[in-house]
């Protein structure tokens, strides 16, 4: 696996390099301290397993860099790193297609867990997004059926529609209809926003196959 790390702080890169080596000791890690060099490294690594991108770079806004990367290399997952972990930045990054938003202030074990989730196909949302969680809700409170709750649980694990189809034994059009109903119920414009809102409402437990309605 190859990781591309773009951050202008040497100490941050050094710390992240050690964490990435824990994730995959055999991984190739390439680094850049500015977007000009980072963009070139990404262009040279179309098979990269993950790009870790600082939100604040000396020569480019991190969100603009994220948008550019997603446009030019849509198959490469990008995670944002930042000390500015406010709701607005997190939502903008997720809306632009980031697979996660990792605060630089996070402990080593938190970063390891976040990267593990992302590399397994999930989306990492920092705890600050859940700071004002309400009382856990029942799916019925939102007008969701039992099957739609199953679909939402798998969405919260970062599963694609195809994986949800296989897991639940449903046709893809049926899953798409369920996803659309979930977005309407949560008043969300996309899957990522739906996951964020569900967690804010208290649905934090990731469902397993044993929980699914037969």
N, C-alpha and C positions, 0 to 999 in steps of 0.2 A: 504494500500500500504506500501511496505517496501523499504527504501532507504539504500544503502550501500555507506558510505563516506570514502574514503581512501586518507588522506592527512597528512603530517607530521607536519604541523603547527597548533597549538591549536587554535590560533585566527581565522585562516581561517575556521577551522571546526566549531567553534562557530558561526561565521557569516553565514556560509552556513546552519547550523542547523536551524537558525532563518528563513532563506529564504525558506527552505524546509517545515517548519511548516506553512508558509504562503501559500505555494502551496497546502498542505494537512495537516490540523490541526490534523487529526487522524492517520497520518502515523507513522510507526515505523522507527526510524533512528538508525542505528548501525554504529560505527566508528572504524577506525584503523589508526595508525600513521605510519605503515610500510606495505610493501607488504606481508610479511609472515603472519601477522594477517589479512590483508585485504583479501588475498586469502582464508584463512580459513572461514572468515565471508561470502564470496560469495558462497563457497561450502555449507555452512549451510543455505543459503537463495536462493534455486533454483527458488523461486517464486518472487524474488525481482523485483520491478517495474523499478528500475534504479540504476546503479552503477555510482558514481561520482569519478573519478580517477585522482589523481595528476600526472602530466607529469614527475615530478622529485621526486623520493622517495629515502630514504636512503639506501635501500637494493635491489632496482630493477629499471631499466629504465621503465618509464611509458608506452612507446610504446610496450615494450616487455610484460609488464603486461597486456596491452590491448589485444595483440595478444593471450596471454595465456587464458585470460578470454573468448574471442570470440571462441576459439577452444573448451574449456571445457564447456562453457555455452552459446551456440549460440543464445538462446532465450532471454537472459538478455541484455537489451540495456545498452550501456556504453557511458558516456560522459566524455571527457577529460577536466580537469581544469589546467590552466597554466598561469604563468606570461610571458612565452616565446611564444608569439602569432605571430610567423613569418610564412610566407607562407609554408615553407618546413615542419615544424612540423604539421601545420594544414592539409596539403594534406596527409602526412603520416598517421595521425590519422584517417582521413576519409577513406583512402584507406584500412586501417586495419579493418574498420567496425564500427568506432565510430559514434554515432548518433548526435554528436555535439562537438564543441570545444569552451568552454567558458573561456574568459580571466578573470583572477582573478582581474584585474584592472577595470572590468566593474561595472557600477553603479547597485545598488540594483534592480531598476526597469528593467534594461537591463537583469540581471540574471533571474528575475522572468519571463520576456517575453520569454527568451531563453528556460527555463525549461517548460513553458507552451506549446511552440511550439513542443518541443521534446516529451513531454508526450501525445500530441495529434497525434503523428505519424510523425511529420516533422523532418527535419534535420537543426540544427542551425549552420550557417556559420558566423563567426565574421566579423564585418565591415572592418577590415584590409584587408580582401580578396577582397574587392570591392574598394580599395583605388585608383586603376587606371582604373576605369570604363570608357568606351568610350561612344560615342554618342549612344543612344538607336537605336536598329536595327529593321528592319522588318524581319519577318521570311523568306520572299522571298529572302532576301539578302544571306541567307544560303542555299537556295534551299529547304526550308521546305514547305510542303503543309499546308493549313489552319488546317487540322485535326492533323497534326504533331505538329503544334503550340499548339493546345489544349492539346495534350498528354504531351508536354514539360511543359506547365503551371501546369498541375496536378503533374508531376514529381517534380516540384519545391516546391509543397506543401507537398512532402514526401509521395505521394500516391503510393500504390503498383499497379502492373499490374492488379490484380483482381478488385481493386477499380476503376481503370481507365476504365476497361471493363464495369463495372456497370454504371459508370457516363456517358460514351459516347455511351453506347449501342453497343459496338464492341466485336467481338470474341477475345479470348486471343491470338491466332496466329497473328491476325491483329495488336494488340497492340504491340506484340513482334517485329513485322516487323517495326512498326513506331519507337519504341525505338531504334532499330538497325540503322535506317536511321538518327535519331537524333544524336546518338553517332558518326556516320561517318561524319555528317555535322559539328559537333563541334570538331572533331578530339579528342574525349574523349575515354578513355579505359573502363569506367564504368559509371553508373548513377550518382554517386556523383560528379565525375569530370565534367560530362555534366552540372549538376546544377551549379557548381562553375563557369564554363566558360560562361554559359548563363548569370549569374548575372554580371560577369566581363564585358560582352558586353553591359550591360545596361538593360536586361530584368528582372527588379526587381519586377514588378507588379505581384502579385499572381492572376491568373485568377480565376473567379468564374463560377458557372454553367451558369449564365446569359450571360457570354462572349463567351460561346462555340458555335461552328458552328452547326446549327441544322441539 
